[in-house]
Amino acid sequence: MARIVMKFGGTSVADLDRIRNVAGRVKREVDAGHEVAVVVSAMAGATNQLVAWCQSLSALHDAREYDTVVATGEQVTSGLLAIALQDIGVEARSWQGWQIPIETDGAHGRARIDAIEGAELLRRMRELRQVAVVTGFQGLGPDHRVTTLGRGGSDTSAVALAAALKAERCDIYTDVEGVFTTDPRIVAKARKLDRIAYEEMLELASVGAKVLQTRSVELAMKEKVRVQVRSSFSDAPGTLVVDEDEIVEKEMVAGIAYSRDEAKITLRRVPDRPGVAAAVFGPLAAAGINVDMIVQNLAADGTTDITFTVGKADLPRTEATLKEIRQAIGYGEIAADRDVAKLSVVGVGMRSHAGVASTMFRTLAERGINIQVISTSEIKVSVLIGAEYTELAVRALHSAYGLDGA
């Protein structure tokens, strides 16, 4: 017997037939004697439609009213799933974020969870054997209004609920069978991993892998919540995301991720003086722009070039912010490039294996692929390359690190 949180994404609840399929999966866990809470996303496409309506009415809409609108997608799904469960004889009740409550900060549209009061859910799960169907993606802010957690926030809702309920594990059901060594749409020989460490999954999520939201992995690692990524459409075992200590044989490289959502910016002829980097990146941080890879090169004339990457969606704001501070800094010009991709090799085994970076650089050189920027961490090496080489680079590196399956 176990307490389990099951989370189903938008593709898993895209229509009534899929909602019935989800109800059947939940019933199997209940029939096995488990206590179950379910977290649901909005039906596929529903949130996009709601967001589009808000933007059509006003490009600068009130974030509080935006949350009021977009949170309704999950409310519909939770009610429908509760009805489907009741129809097959499972005691179930839907819960919205504010009813539990899932308490968040006041950052509407991108709120962070502060606390979850799970006592009533636990009582019903224990005493009534009732399945709690909880809306993902939403909570209750300090102003007593509905908040939303940002894209992919239902993953975070599920992990946070699992931590609050002290669940044995959190099963994330999606449209893939688990976490693969790379995108199987690009590399046919990509392998599904049986287990992956929190740190590896966090790095992969942060550099482009779209299986789990980054914040959900951070929370799982902090609270030691065992997460299993599974498919809604097959009974194949998924991938467990666990503590590194649970993985006996640590591979040198666990996976390769890529992102085409990056843009590169270079500030040319920046005066080389103390504090200039702070003068550049301080205003960007104040504007809420996340900067990733950074390289600074000293020129012979006493100036420096500063190159860094931001998300493509942030590029217009980044350029506008840099133009505002041009006179104060005194740089020469801005050069922006959207046609780049970030490629990352990730693995906790890098701590005890040498030569990971050199293998990456050599493999790319043999394919004639130029490296524009390099960034490293203890278990990751990332490079920026021309976007047109993305698939070739992923395939070449996957083979070079011996990740190809049969």
C-alpha positions in Angstrom: 0.0 0.0 0.0 1.3 3.5 -0.8 0.3 7.1 -1.2 0.8 8.2 -4.7 0.4 11.6 -6.5 -0.4 11.1 -10.2 -0.1 14.1 -12.6 -1.5 14.2 -16.1 -0.5 16.8 -18.7 -2.6 18.4 -21.4 -2.1 15.7 -24.0 -3.2 13.1 -21.5 -6.5 14.8 -20.9 -7.0 16.3 -24.4 -10.5 15.0 -24.9 -13.2 12.9 -23.1 -11.9 9.6 -24.3 -8.4 10.4 -22.9 -10.0 11.6 -19.6 -11.8 8.2 -19.4 -8.4 6.5 -20.0 -6.9 8.5 -17.2 -9.8 7.5 -14.9 -9.1 3.9 -15.7 -5.4 4.3 -14.7 -6.4 6.0 -11.5 -8.9 3.2 -10.7 -6.2 0.6 -11.1 -4.1 2.3 -8.4 -7.1 2.6 -6.1 -8.1 -1.0 -6.6 -4.5 -1.9 -5.7 -5.2 -0.3 -2.3 -3.2 2.9 -2.8 -4.2 6.3 -1.5 -4.3 8.5 -4.6 -4.3 12.3 -5.3 -4.4 13.4 -9.0 -3.1 16.7 -10.4 -4.3 17.7 -13.8 -3.4 20.3 -16.4 -5.8 22.0 -18.8 -7.0 20.0 -21.8 -4.4 20.4 -24.7 -4.8 23.8 -26.4 -7.1 25.2 -23.8 -4.5 27.4 -22.0 -3.2 28.8 -25.4 -6.8 29.8 -26.3 -7.3 31.5 -22.9 -4.0 33.4 -23.2 -4.8 34.5 -26.7 -8.1 35.9 -25.6 -6.4 38.0 -22.9 -3.8 39.3 -25.3 -6.4 40.1 -28.0 -8.3 42.3 -25.6 -5.2 44.0 -24.2 -1.5 43.5 -24.8 -0.8 45.0 -21.4 -3.5 43.2 -19.5 -3.8 43.1 -15.7 -1.8 40.1 -14.5 -4.4 39.4 -11.8 -7.3 39.1 -14.3 -5.0 37.1 -16.6 -4.7 34.5 -13.8 -8.4 34.5 -13.3 -8.9 33.6 -16.9 -6.1 31.1 -17.6 -6.7 29.2 -14.3 -10.1 28.0 -15.6 -8.6 25.4 -17.9 -7.5 23.2 -15.0 -10.8 23.7 -13.2 -12.7 22.2 -16.2 -10.4 19.2 -16.4 -10.5 18.5 -12.6 -14.3 18.5 -12.6 -14.5 16.3 -15.7 -12.1 13.7 -14.3 -13.9 13.6 -11.0 -17.2 12.9 -12.9 -15.4 10.2 -15.0 -14.0 8.5 -11.8 -17.4 8.6 -10.1 -19.0 7.0 -13.2 -16.7 3.9 -12.8 -17.3 3.6 -9.1 -14.4 5.5 -7.7 -15.1 8.0 -4.9 -13.6 11.3 -6.1 -13.8 15.0 -5.5 -12.3 17.9 -7.4 -10.2 20.6 -5.6 -9.1 24.0 -6.9 -5.9 25.5 -5.7 -7.6 28.0 -3.4 -9.7 25.4 -1.7 -6.8 23.3 -0.3 -5.2 26.0 -0.2 -2.0 26.0 -2.2 -0.5 29.2 -0.9 1.8 31.2 -3.2 3.5 34.5 -3.3 1.9 37.4 -5.2 3.8 37.2 -8.5 0.8 36.7 -10.7 1.5 34.7 -13.8 4.7 33.2 -12.4 3.9 32.6 -8.7 6.0 30.3 -6.5 4.4 28.0 -3.9 5.0 28.9 -0.3 3.0 26.3 1.5 0.3 23.6 1.1 -2.3 22.7 3.8 -3.0 19.1 3.0 -4.7 17.9 6.3 -8.2 17.8 4.8 -7.0 16.0 1.7 -5.2 13.4 3.8 -8.3 12.9 6.0 -10.5 12.2 3.1 -7.9 9.9 1.4 -7.6 7.9 4.6 -11.1 7.8 6.0 -13.2 8.0 2.9 -10.8 6.4 0.4 -11.6 9.4 -1.7 -9.4 10.4 -4.7 -8.5 14.1 -4.6 -8.5 15.6 -8.2 -6.5 18.8 -7.8 -6.0 21.6 -10.3 -2.4 22.0 -11.3 -0.8 25.3 -12.2 -2.7 27.5 -9.7 -2.8 28.6 -6.1 -3.9 31.4 -3.8 -1.9 34.6 -3.4 -1.6 36.8 -0.4 -4.2 39.1 -1.9 -6.7 36.2 -1.7 -6.8 36.0 -5.5 -6.1 33.1 -7.8 -2.4 32.9 -9.0 -0.8 30.8 -11.7 2.6 29.3 -11.6 3.8 29.8 -15.2 4.1 27.4 -18.1 4.6 23.8 -17.0 3.5 24.8 -13.5 1.3 21.7 -13.1 4.5 19.6 -12.7 5.5 21.9 -9.8 2.0 21.6 -8.3 2.3 17.8 -8.4 5.7 17.6 -6.8 4.8 20.1 -4.1 1.6 18.2 -3.3 3.5 15.0 -3.1 5.9 16.6 -0.6 3.0 18.0 1.5 1.2 14.6 1.6 4.5 12.7 2.1 3.7 10.5 -0.9 5.9 7.6 -1.7 6.3 8.9 -5.2 5.0 11.4 -7.8 4.1 9.9 -11.2 4.2 12.4 -14.0 2.2 11.0 -17.0 3.0 12.6 -20.3 3.2 11.7 -24.0 6.6 10.1 -23.8 7.6 6.8 -22.1 10.3 8.4 -19.9 13.5 10.3 -20.0 15.6 9.5 -23.0 19.4 10.0 -23.6 18.3 12.6 -26.2 15.3 13.6 -28.3 14.2 10.3 -30.0 12.7 12.4 -32.9 16.3 13.3 -33.9 18.2 10.2 -32.8 16.3 7.0 -33.5 18.8 5.0 -31.3 18.1 7.2 -28.2 17.6 5.0 -25.1 15.1 5.4 -22.3 16.9 5.7 -18.9 15.7 3.5 -16.1 16.9 6.1 -13.5 18.4 9.5 -13.6 19.8 11.7 -10.8 18.0 14.9 -9.7 21.0 17.0 -10.6 21.2 15.4 -14.1 17.5 16.0 -14.7 17.7 19.5 -13.4 20.5 20.3 -15.8 18.8 18.7 -18.7 15.5 20.5 -18.0 17.4 23.9 -17.7 19.2 23.5 -21.0 16.3 22.4 -23.2 14.8 19.0 -22.4 11.1 19.5 -22.1 10.1 16.4 -20.1 9.9 18.2 -16.7 9.6 21.8 -15.7 12.9 23.0 -14.1 11.2 24.3 -10.9 9.5 20.9 -10.3 12.9 19.1 -10.4 14.4 21.7 -8.0 11.6 21.1 -5.6 11.8 17.3 -6.0 15.5 17.4 -5.2 15.0 19.7 -2.2 12.2 17.7 -0.7 13.6 14.2 -1.8 10.4 13.4 -3.7 10.8 10.3 -6.0 9.5 11.3 -9.4 8.6 8.8 -12.1 8.1 9.9 -15.7 5.6 7.6 -17.5 3.5 7.5 -20.6 -0.3 7.9 -20.5 -0.6 5.7 -23.5 1.3 2.6 -22.6 2.0 0.5 -19.5 5.8 0.4 -20.1 7.9 1.3 -17.0 9.0 4.9 -16.9 12.1 6.7 -15.7 12.7 7.3 -12.0 14.2 10.6 -11.0 16.0 9.9 -7.7 18.9 10.8 -5.5 22.3 10.2 -6.9 23.0 7.7 -4.1 20.3 5.4 -5.6 22.2 5.0 -8.8 24.9 2.4 -8.5 26.6 2.7 -11.9 27.0 6.3 -12.9 27.4 6.8 -16.6 29.9 9.4 -17.8 27.1 11.1 -19.8 23.4 10.6 -19.0 22.0 12.6 -21.9 22.3 15.3 -24.5 19.9 18.3 -24.7 19.5 21.1 -27.1 17.6 24.4 -27.3 16.8 26.5 -30.3 15.2 29.2 -28.1 18.5 31.1 -27.5 19.7 34.4 -29.0 23.2 35.6 -28.9 24.1 39.2 -28.2 27.6 40.8 -28.5 28.5 44.2 -27.2 31.5 45.4 -29.2 34.2 47.8 -28.0 33.1 48.0 -24.4 35.5 50.1 -22.2 37.7 47.8 -20.2 37.3 49.2 -16.7 36.2 47.8 -13.3 32.4 47.6 -12.9 31.5 47.5 -16.6 30.0 44.0 -16.4 27.8 45.1 -13.5 26.7 48.1 -15.5 25.7 45.8 -18.4 24.0 43.0 -16.5 22.5 44.9 -13.6 19.9 46.7 -15.8 19.1 43.4 -17.6 18.4 41.7 -14.2 16.3 44.7 -13.1 14.2 44.2 -16.3 13.7 40.5 -15.5 15.8 39.2 -18.3 17.7 36.0 -17.6 21.2 35.8 -19.1 22.8 32.5 -19.7 26.2 32.0 -21.3 28.7 34.8 -20.9 32.1 35.3 -22.6 34.3 38.4 -22.4 37.3 39.0 -24.7 40.0 41.7 -24.3 40.9 43.5 -27.5 44.3 44.9 -28.4 43.0 48.5 -28.3 42.1 48.3 -24.6 38.4 47.6 -25.1 36.5 44.4 -24.6 33.8 42.4 -26.4 31.1 40.9 -24.2 29.0 38.1 -25.6 26.0 36.5 -23.8 22.8 34.6 -24.6 19.2 35.3 -23.6 15.9 33.6 -24.6 14.7 34.6 -28.0 11.5 36.0 -26.5 13.6 38.4 -24.4 15.7 39.6 -27.3 13.6 42.8 -28.1 13.5 43.9 -24.4 17.2 43.1 -24.1 18.2 45.3 -27.1 15.9 48.1 -25.8 17.5 47.9 -22.3 21.0 48.0 -23.7 20.3 50.9 -26.0 19.0 52.9 -23.0 22.4 52.4 -21.2 24.6 52.8 -24.2 25.7 56.4 -23.3 26.4 55.5 -19.7 28.6 52.5 -20.7 30.1 53.8 -23.9 30.1 50.6 -26.0 30.5 50.7 -29.7 27.7 48.6 -31.2 25.2 45.7 -30.5 25.2 42.6 -32.7 22.4 40.1 -32.3 22.1 36.6 -33.7 18.9 34.5 -33.5 20.2 31.6 -35.6 22.0 29.8 -32.8 21.4 26.7 -30.7 22.7 25.6 -27.4 23.9 22.0 -27.1 24.6 20.5 -23.7 26.2 17.2 -22.5 25.1 16.3 -19.0 26.1 13.5 -16.5 27.1 13.2 -12.8 29.8 10.8 -14.0 31.8 13.8 -15.3 32.9 14.3 -11.7 35.1 11.2 -12.0 35.8 11.0 -15.7 38.2 13.2 -17.6 37.9 14.1 -21.3 34.2 14.8 -21.6 34.8 18.3 -22.9 37.6 17.3 -25.3 35.4 14.6 -26.8 32.7 17.1 -27.4 35.1 19.6 -29.0 36.8 17.0 -31.2 33.5 15.5 -32.4 32.1 18.9 -33.4 35.4 19.8 -35.1 35.4 16.6 -37.1 31.9 17.6 -38.5 33.1 21.1 -39.3 30.9 22.7 -36.7 32.3 25.9 -35.2 31.8 26.6 -31.4 30.8 30.2 -30.7 30.5 30.1 -26.9 31.4 27.6 -24.2 29.9 27.2 -20.7 30.6 24.6 -18.1 29.4 23.4 -14.7 30.5 20.4 -12.5 28.2 18.0 -14.5 27.5 19.9 -17.7 29.3 21.2 -20.8 27.3 23.5 -23.1 28.3 25.1 -26.4 26.6 27.5 -28.7 26.6 26.6 -32.4 24.9 27.7 -35.6 21.3 26.5 -35.5 21.6 24.7 -38.9 24.0 22.2 -37.3 21.8 21.2 -34.4 20.6 17.8 -35.5 24.0 16.8 -37.0 25.7 17.8 -33.7 23.2 15.9 -31.5 23.6 12.7 -33.5 27.3 12.9 -33.6 27.7 13.5 -29.9 25.2 10.8 -29.0 27.4 8.3 -30.9 30.6 9.7 -29.6 29.6 9.2 -26.0 28.4 5.6 -26.6 24.7 6.4 -25.9 23.3 4.8 -29.0 21.0 1.9 -28.2 20.4 -1.3 -30.2 
